């Protein structure tokens, strides 16, 4: 008898959930024109043999995690650097989200539902980080730090779902346009 881990049970529950299906439908309705554009954009390509979305997440998440590390151990002298990292992460989140949207546009079934919850989590985290940046620019560093930490926790959960899609379900694989 195979043992099913908690992580596997969570992913299965998300993939089978009617709530996840409603979230996916709402995202298609809300982001419809963006989804169509993202599917045809240069950020959704077969050239590399895999999606560019996972690579771009490293930039975005690296900035945001780096900001939180500076917040926690860097002292008041690192506030400007942390603020800069949050801002750069927000800028990088645009192309990252578009690349992921292009990938999601081609999914169906459980993968589509898991991707929808992944996207919802990343949206929530991004808005928390936008709030963090606003708080920081207004001199409210403690609030900015708390919002960034909350965002990183949400992003870790969303990233777990995205990583499952890319690594376990193979949704990031592409057939190279030309073998060389």
C-alpha positions, -999 to 999 in steps of 0.1 A, spaced: 0 0 0 15 33 -11 18 61 14 5 94 1 22 124 16 5 155 30 19 175 1 5 151 -24 -29 151 -7 -29 189 -8 -22 190 -45 -48 164 -52 -74 183 -32 -66 216 -50 -67 198 -84 -101 182 -77 -117 212 -59 -148 228 -74 -136 260 -58 -104 258 -78 -125 255 -109 -145 286 -100 -112 305 -94 -100 294 -128 -132 305 -145 -131 339 -128 -94 343 -138 -103 335 -175 -131 361 -173 -111 388 -155 -78 383 -174 -92 370 -208 -75 395 -232 -42 392 -212 -44 354 -213 -48 354 -251 -19 379 -255 4 360 -231 -1 328 -251 12 345 -282 39 366 -265 76 361 -267 75 351 -230 57 319 -241 82 302 -264 94 268 -274 129 280 -282 145 269 -248 128 235 -246 111 247 -214 91 275 -201 108 308 -192 84 312 -162 105 292 -137 136 311 -146 119 344 -141 105 334 -107 141 331 -95 146 369 -101 113 379 -85 115 356 -55 152 363 -50 145 400 -47 116 396 -23 134 370 -1 165 391 -1 145 421 11 131 401 39 165 389 49 178 425 50 147 435 70 154 408 96 191 410 100 204 441 81 193 468 106 182 503 98 211 508 74 197 482 50 162 498 47 169 515 13 184 483 -1 154 462 11 130 488 -4 149 487 -37 147 449 -38 110 449 -32 106 474 -61 128 454 -85 109 423 -75 76 440 -84 90 451 -117 102 416 -124 68 401 -114 52 415 -146 71 394 -171 71 365 -147 33 366 -144 28 370 -182 51 340 -188 31 319 -163 -2 331 -178 10 319 -212 18 285 -198 -15 283 -179 -35 292 -210 -26 258 -225 -36 237 -194 -67 218 -187 -82 197 -160 -64 194 -126 -34 212 -139 -55 242 -149 -71 243 -114 -38 239 -96 -24 267 -118 -53 289 -110 -47 286 -72 -10 291 -78 -18 323 -97 -42 335 -70 -15 330 -44 11 349 -64 -14 377 -70 -21 380 -33 16 380 -25 23 406 -51 -4 429 -37 11 424 -2 45 434 -16 30 464 -33 16 474 1 50 468 16 66 491 -9 41 518 -3 46 515 35 83 517 31 82 548 10 61 564 37 86 556 63 65 528 79 93 502 78 78 479 104 46 476 84 65 471 52 86 444 68 55 426 81 37 428 47 68 414 30 71 385 54 34 377 50 39 379 12 69 355 13 48 330 32 20 332 7 45 330 -21 61 298 -6 27 281 -7 19 293 -42 55 283 -53 49 248 -40 19 245 -63 38 260 -92 68 237 -86 45 207 -85 31 217 -119 65 223 -135 84 194 -119 59 167 -112 34 173 -139 59 185 -165 39 216 -175 71 236 -181 85 213 -208 85 224 -243 95 208 -276 124 228 -290 116 245 -323 147 231 -340 172 206 -328 207 218 -334 
